[in-house]
C-alpha cells in the first residue's frame, strides 16, 4: 500500500468536519442552494370568499414520495369591499399537514400578492408525503362577491439532498 492510499484510507475514517461529507465533498443545504434536479412549484389561484365562519382552501399540494420541497415565496390578498387590512375580519393560514407553519397561523393581512409574492428569508420546508395548504377564513365580512387569492412558489428536490452522507450537491 502506498503512503498516499494509506493516508486516504485513514483520512476517510476520521469524522468529517462541519459542512463536509465523509468523502470530503462539501454538503450544500438544499434550502439555500437548490439542487440541479429541482422541479418548480408555482401554485396560483383565486376563490370566492367563503361564508362567515367558514374556511376555504386557496391552494394545496401533496409532496410526492422521494421528494422534499421548499416554499421560497408566497402571496395572499383580498379583492372587494367590506374589509380593512389587519382588522382580523379575514385571516389566512399556511399549514403543513393541518398544523400551521411556524408564524403563519393567523395572517391578518396581505403578504405581498399573488402577482408579486414575498420571498421568505429561508424557506418553508415540506417533507415527502406532507401536504401544504394556503387557506382563508372569513371571520365577519358580509359576502358581496369578494375574492381571495394566493400563491406558493418554490421547488421540489430529491430527498437524498437533505442527507450530507449522500454526497450533497455536486
Secondary structure, 3 states (H helix, E strand, C coil): CCHHHHHHHHHCCCCCCCCECCCCCECCCCCCCCCCCCEEEEEEEEEECCCCCCEEEEEEEECCCCEEEEEEEEEEEEECCCCCCCCCCEEEEEEECCEECCCCCCECCCCEECCEEEEEEEEEEECCCCEEEEEEEECCCCCCCCEEEEEEEEEEEEHHHHCHHHCCCC
